[in-house]
Amino acid sequence: MTDRPIAILGGTGPEGFGLALRWVQAGETVIIGSRDGQRAQQAADKVKQLAGSNARIFGMENVAACGVSDLLVLTIPFSGHAALLKQLKSALRPGSIVIDATVPLAATVGGRASRTLGVWQGSAAQETAELVPEGVVVVAAFQNVGAEMLQGTGPVDCDVIVCSDDADAGHVVRKLASKIAGVRALDGGRLENARILEQITALLIGLNIRHKGHSGIRITGLPAAAYISQ
Ligand SMILES: NC(=O)c1ccc[n+]([C@@H]2O[C@H](COP(=O)([O-])OP(=O)(O)OC[C@H]3O[C@@H](n4cnc5c(N)ncnc54)[C@H](OP(=O)(O)O)[C@@H]3O)[C@@H](O)[C@H]2O)c1
């Protein structure tokens, strides 16, 4: 178990809910964050129903969740990304890690789900890095793991590529990703590579639509030491 609770902001949606479920099943303590505390509690209760009464899962309003966790995951639509980060600014503490799974899909502003929006900073994760207070580290991860897979019961057939400018934070997040059954975590280099992770998601969504499935990615051909898994 990591020694800190994981707060998933926007954890009431399918992606955050799926991550919460997997981490709780792995013995982690998870807080589901929402704009509405009651909605967060309902989602937490649902996780408990699925994971069992010993599950350590709580629901809180997003800002309150930042007050009790320094390991935060952002799973919100890109349309609300900058506004939420500005709202959280005073609640984020130096030393915190913000893991950004946001994909700037055109669908969030009425466009296609298989296309992305241009983001001035290069990616949603880089926008996050610009908006968090000094001392808060941003790590990009989980963009390519679909909610359907996370909410399923079998091992997750997907690798998670983790990008950050902070080596220690990147390692923390790779360890966290590897707690999800089936996932192998890989160091994907600097945060600027988040733009590639985000684009891959749009491609995966297109594949899902075309072939009616739930696609993920696997990276092959690297030495075993490159992968962290359970
Ligand atoms: N779904 C997937 O398979 C998948 C896979 C990889 C990456 N992602 C990315 O992960 C993120 C979340 O995906 P999702 O499908 O779970 O999204 P979602 O259902 O559209 O949104 C997740 C949660 O975000 C909150 N939210 C909605 N609008 C908001 C706003 N304007 N400001 C602040 N919070 C807002 C809502 O929670 P409350 O109303 O409770 O606050 C909602 O339940 C997206 O960026 C997506 O691109 C998704």
The ligand as an SDF file (V2000), in Angstrom:
LIG
                    3D

 48 52  0  0  0  0  0  0  0  0999 V2000
  -13.7510    7.4770  -20.2430 N   0  0  0  0  0  0  0  0  0  0  0  0
  -12.6290    6.9180  -20.6520 C   0  0  0  0  0  0  0  0  0  0  0  0
  -12.6080    5.7430  -21.0910 O   0  0  0  0  0  0  0  0  0  0  0  0
  -11.3350    7.6920  -20.5830 C   0  0  0  0  0  0  0  0  0  0  0  0
  -10.1170    7.0420  -20.8880 C   0  0  0  0  0  0  0  0  0  0  0  0
   -8.9250    7.7480  -20.7590 C   0  0  0  0  0  0  0  0  0  0  0  0
   -8.9310    9.0970  -20.4060 C   0  0  0  0  0  0  0  0  0  0  0  0
  -10.1260    9.7090  -20.1530 N   0  0  0  0  0  0  0  0  0  0  0  0
  -10.1190   11.1200  -19.7880 C   0  0  0  0  0  0  0  0  0  0  0  0
  -10.3990   11.2150  -18.4030 O   0  0  0  0  0  0  0  0  0  0  0  0
  -11.2390   12.3420  -18.1520 C   0  0  0  0  0  0  0  0  0  0  0  0
  -12.5240   11.8520  -17.4780 C   0  0  0  0  0  0  0  0  0  0  0  0
  -13.2110   10.9960  -18.3510 O   0  0  0  0  0  0  0  0  0  0  0  0
  -14.7130   10.5440  -18.0310 P   0  0  0  0  0  0  0  0  0  0  0  0
  -15.1810    9.7740  -19.1920 O   0  0  0  0  0  0  0  0  0  0  0  0
  -14.7800    9.9560  -16.6770 O   0  0  0  0  0  0  0  0  0  0  0  0
  -15.3930   12.0120  -18.0430 O   0  0  0  0  0  0  0  0  0  0  0  0
  -16.8010   12.5840  -17.6060 P   0  0  0  0  0  0  0  0  0  0  0  0
  -17.7090   11.4940  -17.1760 O   0  0  0  0  0  0  0  0  0  0  0  0
  -17.2640   13.4860  -18.6870 O   0  0  0  0  0  0  0  0  0  0  0  0
  -16.3890   13.4950  -16.3640 O   0  0  0  0  0  0  0  0  0  0  0  0
  -15.8720   12.9800  -15.1820 C   0  0  0  0  0  0  0  0  0  0  0  0
  -16.3540   13.8360  -14.0210 C   0  0  0  0  0  0  0  0  0  0  0  0
  -15.8600   15.1560  -14.1350 O   0  0  0  0  0  0  0  0  0  0  0  0
  -16.7310   16.0500  -13.4530 C   0  0  0  0  0  0  0  0  0  0  0  0
  -16.9660   17.2140  -14.3000 N   0  0  0  0  0  0  0  0  0  0  0  0
  -17.7540   17.2940  -15.4030 C   0  0  0  0  0  0  0  0  0  0  0  0
  -17.6930   18.5370  -15.9280 N   0  0  0  0  0  0  0  0  0  0  0  0
  -16.8780   19.2490  -15.1070 C   0  0  0  0  0  0  0  0  0  0  0  0
  -16.4460   20.6010  -15.0900 C   0  0  0  0  0  0  0  0  0  0  0  0
  -16.8400   21.4820  -16.0320 N   0  0  0  0  0  0  0  0  0  0  0  0
  -15.6270   21.0050  -14.0990 N   0  0  0  0  0  0  0  0  0  0  0  0
  -15.2290   20.1420  -13.1220 C   0  0  0  0  0  0  0  0  0  0  0  0
  -15.6120   18.8400  -13.0840 N   0  0  0  0  0  0  0  0  0  0  0  0
  -16.4220   18.4220  -14.0680 C   0  0  0  0  0  0  0  0  0  0  0  0
  -18.0280   15.2870  -13.1880 C   0  0  0  0  0  0  0  0  0  0  0  0
  -18.0720   15.0100  -11.8030 O   0  0  0  0  0  0  0  0  0  0  0  0
  -18.9890   15.8600  -10.7970 P   0  0  0  0  0  0  0  0  0  0  0  0
  -20.1730   16.3380  -11.5650 O   0  0  0  0  0  0  0  0  0  0  0  0
  -19.3390   14.8300   -9.7780 O   0  0  0  0  0  0  0  0  0  0  0  0
  -18.1230   16.9480  -10.2910 O   0  0  0  0  0  0  0  0  0  0  0  0
  -17.8590   13.9950  -13.9620 C   0  0  0  0  0  0  0  0  0  0  0  0
  -18.4720   12.8850  -13.3220 O   0  0  0  0  0  0  0  0  0  0  0  0
  -11.4670   13.0300  -19.4990 C   0  0  0  0  0  0  0  0  0  0  0  0
  -10.5350   14.0610  -19.6670 O   0  0  0  0  0  0  0  0  0  0  0  0
  -11.2080   11.9220  -20.4980 C   0  0  0  0  0  0  0  0  0  0  0  0
  -10.7680   12.4040  -21.7450 O   0  0  0  0  0  0  0  0  0  0  0  0
  -11.3160    9.0400  -20.2140 C   0  0  0  0  0  0  0  0  0  0  0  0
  1  2  1  0
  2  3  2  0
  2  4  1  0
  4  5  1  0
  4 48  2  0
  5  6  2  0
  6  7  1  0
  7  8  2  0
  8  9  1  0
  8 48  1  0
  9 10  1  0
  9 46  1  0
 10 11  1  0
 11 12  1  0
 11 44  1  0
 12 13  1  0
 13 14  1  0
 14 15  2  0
 14 16  1  0
 14 17  1  0
 17 18  1  0
 18 19  2  0
 18 20  1  0
 18 21  1  0
 21 22  1  0
 22 23  1  0
 23 24  1  0
 23 42  1  0
 24 25  1  0
 25 26  1  0
 25 36  1  0
 26 27  1  0
 26 35  1  0
 27 28  2  0
 28 29  1  0
 29 30  1  0
 29 35  2  0
 30 31  1  0
 30 32  2  0
 32 33  1  0
 33 34  2  0
 34 35  1  0
 36 37  1  0
 36 42  1  0
 37 38  1  0
 38 39  2  0
 38 40  1  0
 38 41  1  0
 42 43  1  0
 44 45  1  0
 44 46  1  0
 46 47  1  0
M  CHG  2   8   1  16  -1
M  END
$$$$
